[in-house]
Amino acid sequence: MTSKRRVCYYFHHDMHNFHYGPRHPMKPQRLAALHSLVVNYGLHKEMLVLSPPRASATEIERFHSKDYVDFLQRVSPRTADQFESVFSQYNIGEDCPIFDGIFDFCSIYTGATLSGKTSSL
């Protein structure tokens, strides 16, 4: 007899609102399309659908330096030129661009990661 594995699907309604920029392959419509497929194929009925909480700056600082978290809270495309001196230190570039709402995105993403870690224990 095999036991059915429990699958959790973390979905936050704001996640598809972030755009990494025109040259980055991750596009908001890709995340929206994924969620639409999950719902339209009825997959959401076969798994536990959870909305992750946003992680606080303090929670993110468990894994990253306070300076980096402060940077994420302050940087935006409009202020990026003020922070260019730390771009290489924080691996900012084409694959990890600065975009509007970057801290909010990181807060949701980290919240989902922490929730996933907790639910897998």
C-alpha positions as CSV (number, residue, x, y, z in Angstrom):
1,M,0.0,0.0,0.0
2,T,1.4,3.4,-0.9
3,S,0.5,6.5,1.1
4,K,-0.6,9.6,-0.8
5,R,2.0,12.4,-0.5
6,R,0.7,15.8,0.7
7,V,1.6,18.5,-1.8
8,C,1.5,22.2,-0.8
9,Y,1.2,24.9,-3.4
10,Y,2.2,28.4,-2.2
11,F,0.5,31.2,-4.1
12,H,0.4,34.9,-3.2
13,H,-1.9,37.0,-5.2
14,D,0.7,39.8,-5.4
15,M,3.5,37.6,-6.8
16,H,2.6,38.2,-10.5
17,N,2.6,42.0,-10.0
18,F,6.4,42.2,-10.1
19,H,8.3,42.7,-13.4
20,Y,12.0,42.1,-13.4
21,G,12.6,44.2,-16.5
22,P,12.3,43.7,-20.3
23,R,15.5,41.6,-20.6
24,H,14.8,39.1,-17.8
25,P,13.0,35.9,-18.7
26,M,10.7,35.9,-15.7
27,K,7.6,37.7,-16.6
28,P,4.5,38.3,-14.5
29,Q,2.3,36.7,-17.1
30,R,4.2,33.5,-16.7
31,L,3.3,33.3,-13.1
32,A,-0.3,34.2,-13.8
33,A,-0.4,31.5,-16.5
34,L,0.9,28.9,-14.2
35,H,-1.7,29.7,-11.6
36,S,-4.4,29.7,-14.2
37,L,-3.3,26.2,-15.3
38,V,-3.3,24.9,-11.8
39,V,-6.9,26.2,-11.3
40,N,-8.3,25.3,-14.7
41,Y,-7.0,21.7,-14.6
42,G,-8.4,21.3,-11.0
43,L,-4.9,20.7,-9.6
44,H,-5.7,23.0,-6.7
45,K,-8.2,20.4,-5.5
46,E,-5.5,17.8,-5.2
47,M,-3.1,19.9,-3.0
48,L,-3.1,22.2,-0.1
49,V,-3.1,25.8,-1.5
50,L,-1.5,28.2,0.9
51,S,-0.9,32.0,0.8
52,P,2.5,32.6,2.3
53,P,2.9,35.4,4.9
54,R,5.3,38.2,4.1
55,A,8.6,37.7,5.9
56,S,9.7,40.7,8.0
57,A,13.1,42.4,7.6
58,T,14.2,40.7,10.8
59,E,13.3,37.3,9.4
60,I,15.2,38.0,6.2
61,E,18.2,39.1,8.3
62,R,18.4,35.5,9.6
63,F,19.9,34.7,6.2
64,H,21.3,38.0,4.9
65,S,23.2,40.9,6.4
66,K,21.3,43.9,7.8
67,D,23.1,46.1,5.2
68,Y,21.8,44.0,2.3
69,V,18.2,44.0,3.7
70,D,18.5,47.8,4.2
71,F,19.7,48.1,0.6
72,L,16.7,46.0,-0.7
73,Q,14.3,48.3,1.3
74,R,15.8,51.5,-0.2
75,V,16.8,50.7,-3.7
76,S,14.4,51.1,-6.7
77,P,15.0,51.8,-10.4
78,R,14.7,55.5,-9.7
79,T,17.4,55.4,-7.0
80,A,19.6,52.7,-8.4
81,D,22.4,55.1,-9.5
82,Q,22.9,56.0,-5.8
83,F,23.7,52.4,-5.0
84,E,25.9,51.4,-7.9
85,S,28.9,51.1,-5.7
86,V,27.4,48.0,-4.0
87,F,25.9,46.3,-7.1
88,S,28.8,43.8,-7.5
89,Q,28.9,43.1,-3.7
90,Y,25.1,42.2,-3.8
91,N,25.3,40.5,-7.2
92,I,23.0,43.0,-8.9
93,G,22.9,42.6,-12.7
94,E,21.0,41.2,-15.6
95,D,20.0,38.0,-13.7
96,C,19.3,39.8,-10.4
97,P,18.0,43.2,-11.5
98,I,16.6,46.1,-9.5
99,F,12.9,46.5,-10.0
100,D,10.0,48.3,-8.4
101,G,8.9,46.5,-5.3
102,I,12.0,44.4,-4.9
103,F,11.8,44.3,-1.1
104,D,8.1,43.3,-1.2
105,F,8.9,40.6,-3.7
106,C,11.7,39.3,-1.4
107,S,9.4,39.4,1.6
108,I,6.8,37.3,-0.1
109,Y,9.4,34.9,-1.6
110,T,11.1,34.5,1.8
111,G,7.8,34.0,3.5
112,A,6.9,31.2,1.2
113,T,10.3,29.6,1.6
114,L,10.1,29.7,5.4
115,S,6.5,28.4,5.3
116,G,7.5,25.6,3.0
117,K,10.4,24.7,5.3
118,T,8.0,24.6,8.3
119,S,5.3,22.5,6.5
120,S,7.9,20.0,5.3
121,L,9.0,19.1,8.9
